Amino acid sequence: MDRDTRNAAIAALWIMLLFGIAAFYLPTVMLALGSLSTVLAGIFGIVFVLAFFLVFWLRARSQRKNQGK
């Protein structure tokens, strides 16, 4: 495993770990928001899932941009 592959694996591990912890508390947060507004709770859930994929998309984009350097 070369340096770039190892760094990518470590970054992916940290991202998955942080989102995993956040996903553990997601139902609690959504229930709390649902007591205020069900629409707000739904939007929060959608934003959470989209943020997960957005982080990996941004990382891949950054990797492609820095690949020539």
C-alpha positions in Angstrom: 0.0 0.0 0.0 1.6 3.3 -1.1 1.3 6.6 0.8 -1.6 8.0 -1.3 -3.7 4.8 -0.9 -3.1 4.7 2.8 -4.0 8.4 3.2 -7.2 7.9 1.3 -8.1 4.8 3.4 -7.5 6.8 6.6 -9.6 9.7 5.4 -12.4 7.4 4.4 -12.2 5.7 7.8 -12.5 9.0 9.6 -15.4 10.1 7.4 -17.3 6.8 8.0 -16.6 6.9 11.7 -17.8 10.5 12.1 -20.9 9.9 10.0 -21.5 6.6 11.9 -21.6 8.4 15.2 -23.8 11.1 13.8 -26.1 8.5 12.3 -26.4 6.9 15.8 -27.8 10.1 17.2 -29.9 10.9 14.0 -33.1 9.3 15.3 -32.9 11.3 18.5 -32.4 14.5 16.7 -35.1 13.8 14.2 -37.6 13.0 17.0 -36.7 16.2 18.7 -37.1 18.2 15.5 -40.3 16.2 14.7 -41.9 17.6 17.9 -41.4 21.0 16.4 -42.1 20.3 12.7 -42.3 17.0 10.8 -41.2 18.8 7.7 -38.1 20.1 9.5 -37.2 16.6 10.7 -37.6 15.2 7.2 -35.4 17.9 5.7 -32.8 17.3 8.4 -32.7 13.6 7.5 -32.4 14.3 3.8 -29.6 16.8 4.3 -27.8 14.3 6.5 -27.8 11.7 3.8 -26.9 14.1 1.1 -24.0 15.5 3.2 -22.6 12.0 3.4 -22.4 11.6 -0.3 -21.3 15.2 -0.8 -18.2 14.7 1.4 -17.1 11.8 -0.7 -17.8 13.6 -4.0 -15.8 16.6 -2.9 -12.9 14.4 -1.8 -12.9 12.5 -5.1 -13.0 15.8 -7.0 -10.1 17.1 -4.9 -8.1 13.9 -5.5 -8.7 14.1 -9.3 -7.6 17.8 -9.3 -4.4 17.0 -7.4 -3.6 13.8 -9.3 -1.4 15.6 -11.8 0.8 17.2 -9.1 
